């Protein structure tokens, strides 16, 4: 009840020597070779991330963040719409559904301990030869985070009945799985590391995994869409309290609204204008990955889908490194999620999705006019 802007002081992080060494190293790569370009791009993204960290709380922080993760207003690939327009669309659809159908937010009544135990069992069914720890973390900002050997859940967090499947597909069977596959690479071990430049593709792929498995629900889509709107507000000068109020006004309870707002302002300035734009990647790259899969299906290149799971890669990496797939340089993924193990199921989903583009909603309005009342 005591609404005041948080007072944040960022400790200094001595990165100058590390960044200088990385810059010198990056100049040694032969960028005329696809693998040299892979190393150069990776090193450069770490340089951007380091510069971003050194400028926390300052305007340059946001500039570097946008270079790494994009911003609201970026175009959705293959369209003339922006990711901000897409975000507003999904928020409005969710709000209309709530009003028209009496949609209730799932109750967040499942403990982190219960989710931990369920995830540990489910992960073992896919990742059979490596040990993955699922543990609780007192200091985690997000509800969950995944690395190469463990999946962390925020201590004290409560989850809905939808969260288990989302966490399994998103965190464990995408983030952890791709990191492990990179670790098992014969040469390019760095594919097991999540470089800053791979974040956008990773989050898009992880969210697509939710979509293709039917694990994503409308409230989840609304949540990642609202974060884009919140980032846009903060970039235009809205402060922490104003963005917090936006999440409250759109149905989030206080704790969730605070966490959503904190994600946007971490590293930034609570007064507004200086923000962390990473949360813009989820929706934008979900749409991008979906479009990539549809393009691959249409052009008989669906085999590229499996290569995306060979490590922590971007779509550009997949294109450049494809000629080396299944060689001594680049092995195919050791583990793949269940939805990708059956190409026929994926192909059926994508074929239907491609054809569905040819159906126009305005013609459906005419056909189903009698159902409006």
Secondary structure, 3 states (H helix, E strand, C coil): CCCCCCCCCCCCCCCHHHHHHHHHHHCCCCCCCHHHHHHHHHHHHHHHHHHHHHCCCCHHHHHHHHHHHCCCCCECCCCCCEHHHHHHHHHHHHHHHHHHHCCCCCCCCEEHHHHHHHHHHHHHCCCCCCCCEEEEECCCCCCEEECCCEEEEECCCEECCCHHHHHHHHHHHHHHHHHHHHHCCCCCHHHHCCCHHHHHHHHHHHHHHHHHCCCCCHHHHHHHHHHHHHHHHHHCCCCHHHHHHHHHHCCCCHHHHHHHHHHHHCCCCCCCCCCCCHHHHHHHHHHHHHHHHHHHHHCCCCHHHHHCCCCCCCHHHHHHHHHHECCCCECCCCCCCHHHHCHHHHHHHHHHHHHHCCCCHHHHHHHCHHHCC
